[in-house]
């Protein structure tokens, strides 16, 4: 038995819109504060919050739902994809190729609620659109020019519906909540060619040139032709069997978009879009850590700036405190504050950029552990020491000593508590390649974050295993391609 919650930006009264009972409507703030609940039934989330702005509450609603193991509509992947309205139109036309579009051309725009439309003659088309972009309310705009048709798809806000559209929306909502949500996982199969995504202009790439060269050599020994390509050089990702991302990833970035397109074409991707989504946003990670019992520093997610919020933080934590932007890599977007004045100033400025900010207790150690995990197995372990005269591994304000030293060890020399915490944390992300950052203090492990696309550089992470590290990673690609078949 599923419980369905409809999450909205502001409280709404919908009892007079339908005679039949509707799912429970709650605000985003209620969902942030009151869920997940202990012993709750399986929960499905319908996110009607505004998602037009990146890192908005609507964005976080779907992100948190995924972290809490709640089925959610739309997914974060869908929200991000729908921001590219021109590309969505092309994808729909590709899916509808060969079908009679005469009825669609007569329409200037089409309202699709949970895959349903008022015109029965267009229901088959609406089903195809909903399979591609599963979102509660979609608006399809149609323009025809002689023998050509152009489509633009966008997610329509709940608040934009007029009275008659609301009636149709609630009818569609009732029908939808009686069905089981399904995800199309059909894959295509291609020859064994691998694209390794790199960016020569990147200042601190995940892998240096020598490491990339060793990946290519390891792949060739396993029957995989691999080549290093920039984003611009990958004209058609569907021509490849596998994509290995070795450029720093971000959600609002071509790395995520390429991974999404690759996965849609059946290309084997490390790291996959879901891993990028989950790892690149620290709000997801912290919520998932809490929900799954992962040992981590004491953490609170803040959505408002006022005196009460500051007082609550001071009652819960002691100075110094660590403030984190939800997205960031290589210690960017992470700040230490030492008093209320610094806390107020930094928190207020960060909330202008993101609807949620992470506040965390400060734990000092001389180094952080980085455990490399591939498909649930630890393959390397490194100690990353703090940058000189700095509290982080990276000091972006220093030109001479921008990062600390390192030491790479065999995984059997890692404290058991650290190794267990890293494996448990990576398991909530997926079965890809991850770098888990862990602090170890007084015999206890504290997971800081799980990184997709972790650093693997020649003479750093491979200092113990050497070429065997590259072989192990390429062997995972080989195993998955072999399991998938040619």
C-alpha positions, -999 to 999 in steps of 0.1 A, spaced: 0 0 0 14 34 -10 8 67 5 7 97 -19 17 132 -9 12 162 -32 38 189 -23 31 225 -32 48 258 -26 19 274 -7 -11 259 11 -40 252 -12 -77 243 -8 -87 217 -33 -117 201 -16 -141 221 -38 -124 211 -70 -134 174 -70 -161 152 -55 -137 122 -52 -111 121 -24 -77 134 -33 -42 126 -19 -29 147 9 -16 182 0 13 195 20 38 224 16 75 220 9 83 233 43 62 206 59 79 180 38 113 193 47 105 194 84 82 164 90 96 137 67 107 110 66 86 95 94 94 63 113 75 33 102 57 52 74 42 33 45 59 34 11 55 70 1 51 86 -34 56 123 -39 39 144 -65 60 176 -67 39 206 -78 64 232 -66 78 257 -90 110 243 -106 117 270 -131 147 283 -110 177 261 -105 182 251 -68 146 263 -61 124 246 -35 108 226 -62 142 213 -73 150 203 -37 116 187 -32 124 160 -58 161 158 -47 151 151 -11 124 127 -21 150 106 -40 173 108 -9 145 96 13 137 67 -10 103 82 -19 91 77 -55 88 111 -69 72 128 -100 90 145 -116 125 132 -109 154 156 -107 167 142 -140 134 152 -156 134 187 -140 168 193 -155 160 179 -189 129 200 -192 149 231 -189 162 224 -225 129 231 -243 144 229 -278 160 195 -271 129 181 -256 110 190 -287 135 172 -309 133 142 -287 95 141 -289 96 144 -327 121 115 -329 98 94 -307 68 102 -329 85 96 -362 63 78 -386 31 86 -368 2 108 -381 6 142 -366 -23 159 -384 -43 161 -352 -14 176 -333 -7 203 -360 -43 216 -355 -35 224 -319 -14 254 -309 -7 240 -275 -16 209 -256 -21 205 -218 -9 171 -205 -17 162 -169 -1 130 -157 0 118 -194 -37 126 -200 -52 150 -225 -88 161 -231 -87 152 -268 -89 114 -271 -75 115 -306 -42 128 -291 -39 104 -262 -14 82 -279 9 111 -285 4 123 -249 14 89 -237 47 91 -257 55 125 -243 48 114 -207 70 83 -212 99 106 -222 93 134 -197 73 122 -167 60 153 -150 26 162 -135 17 191 -157 32 197 -192 25 222 -218 34 212 -254 35 241 -278 32 233 -315 43 254 -345 40 242 -381 57 258 -411 47 242 -445 59 206 -442 78 211 -409 66 210 -373 84 224 -342 76 214 -307 85 230 -274 78 213 -241 78 229 -207 67 220 -172 36 241 -164 32 256 -129 2 244 -108 -6 281 -102 -9 288 -139 -39 265 -144 -73 282 -149 -105 269 -134 -114 244 -162 -79 232 -164 -79 226 -126 -109 203 -129 -91 183 -156 -59 182 -135 -77 168 -104 -94 141 -126 -61 131 -140 -45 132 -105 -71 108 -92 -66 84 -121 -28 85 -118 -27 78 -81 -45 45 -87 -17 33 -110 18 20 -104 47 42 -116 70 25 -139 104 35 -154 114 24 -190 147 7 -187 150 -7 -222 186 -5 -234 202 -7 -268 233 -26 -276 263 -14 -296 299 -23 -304 326 -19 -277 339 16 -282 345 39 -253 346 77 -251 366 91 -222 353 126 -216 381 151 -208 386 188 -207 421 200 -215 412 235 -203 403 224 -168 427 235 -142 423 206 -118 409 176 -138 400 143 -121 427 125 -141 460 139 -155 472 131 -190 493 102 -179 464 86 -160 442 90 -191 468 73 -212 469 44 -188 432 40 -188 433 38 -226 460 11 -225 441 -9 -199 410 -7 -220 428 -20 -251 440 -51 -232 404 -59 -225 391 -55 -261 377 -20 -256 388 8 -280 389 39 -258 397 75 -269 399 107 -250 375 133 -263 362 167 -254 325 174 -251 326 192 -285 343 162 -301 316 138 -291 291 144 -320 268 115 -313 272 96 -280 250 68 -293 279 57 -315 297 44 -284 291 15 -261 306 32 -230 312 66 -216 338 72 -189 336 108 -175 369 122 -165 359 159 -164 346 175 -132 309 169 -131 281 192 -121 243 190 -125 238 223 -144 266 213 -168 272 195 -200 288 165 -181 254 157 -166 235 163 -199 259 141 -218 256 113 -192 218 116 -194 218 114 -232 243 85 -231 221 65 -207 190 72 -228 208 57 -258 218 26 -238 254 36 -234 272 22 -203 281 53 -183 305 57 -153 294 78 -135 258 75 -144 234 105 -142 218 93 -109 253 92 -93 260 127 -105 227 140 -92 232 124 -58 269 131 -53 269 167 -66 243 179 -42 253 178 -5 217 182 6 208 149 -9 239 133 7 232 146 42 196 137 41 204 102 28 231 98 54 206 106 82 179 84 67 202 54 62 222 57 94 256 67 79 280 81 105 286 117 97 292 151 114 262 166 131 244 184 103 214 207 98 198 220 66 188 256 68 162 273 46 157 307 63 177 335 77 164 351 109 173 356 145 155 325 156 174 304 131 207 318 143 198 311 179 188 275 172 221 269 154 241 283 183 221 261 208 227 230 187 264 237 177 294 254 191 318 276 171 334 273 147 308 260 123 310 249 87 286 262 61 283 244 27 267 253 -5 247 223 -18 269 220 -49 307 223 -51 339 203 -56 375 205 -44 364 223 -12 347 251 -31 316 265 -16 326 255 19 331 281 46 341 282 83 326 308 106 339 316 140 312 337 156 276 350 151 286 380 130 304 357 105 276 332 106 249 358 99 268 374 71 278 342 53 244 325 58 225 355 45 247 357 13 245 319 6 207 318 9 206 343 -20 222 317 -42 204 285 -29 171 278 -11 189 254 13 223 256 30 241 230 50 254 238 85 277 212 100 298 208 131 335 214 126 358 184 131 395 190 128 419 162 117 453 164 102 441 145 71 410 131 55 407 96 42 397 91 6 384 56 -1 380 47 -38 350 24 -42 340 6 -74 308 -14 -75 307 -18 -38 344 -27 -34 372 -6 -20 400 -4 -46 423 23 -32 429 44 -1 446 77 2 453 102 30 448 138 19 465 162 43 454 197 50 469 226 30 496 245 48 482 269 74 446 260 63 417 240 76 409 223 43 427 200 18 425 227 -8 433 264 -2 419 282 -32 432 315 -18 469 304 -19 490 303 -51 520 285 -37 504 259 -13 470 253 -28 467 217 -15 482 195 11 502 163 7 490 128 3 498 92 12 483 62 -7 480 29 12 467 -6 6 431 -8 16 439 -35 43 458 -8 62 427 14 65 410 14 99 380 -9 98 356 18 109 366 41 81 364 13 55 330 2 67 316 37 67 329 44 32 313 12 18 280 19 35 279 55 23 287 46 -13 260 19 -13 233 46 -11 246 62 -43 248 33 -66 273 8 -81 296 32 -99 331 46 -92 331 69 -61 356 86 -38 343 87 -2 358 113 21 360 103 58 373 118 89 386 95 117 388 109 152 390 90 185 382 57 169 351 70 151 345 76 114 326 106 100 316 105 64 319 140 48 306 132 13 306 108 -15 322 120 -48 313 108 -82 341 110 -107 368 109 -80 404 120 -87 426 93 -101 459 107 -110 492 90 -119 516 88 -90 488 98 -65 459 74 -62 478 48 -82 509 50 -60 502 16 -44 485 -4 -71 501 12 -102 487 0 -135 465 -26 -117 442 3 -106 434 12 -142 430 -24 -151 404 -29 -123 383 0 -135 384 -10 -171 377 -46 -161 344 -34 -145 335 -18 -178 344 -51 -196 323 -72 -171 293 -50 -176 296 -49 -214 300 -87 -214 269 -91 -192 250 -68 -215 261 -86 -247 272 -72 -280 
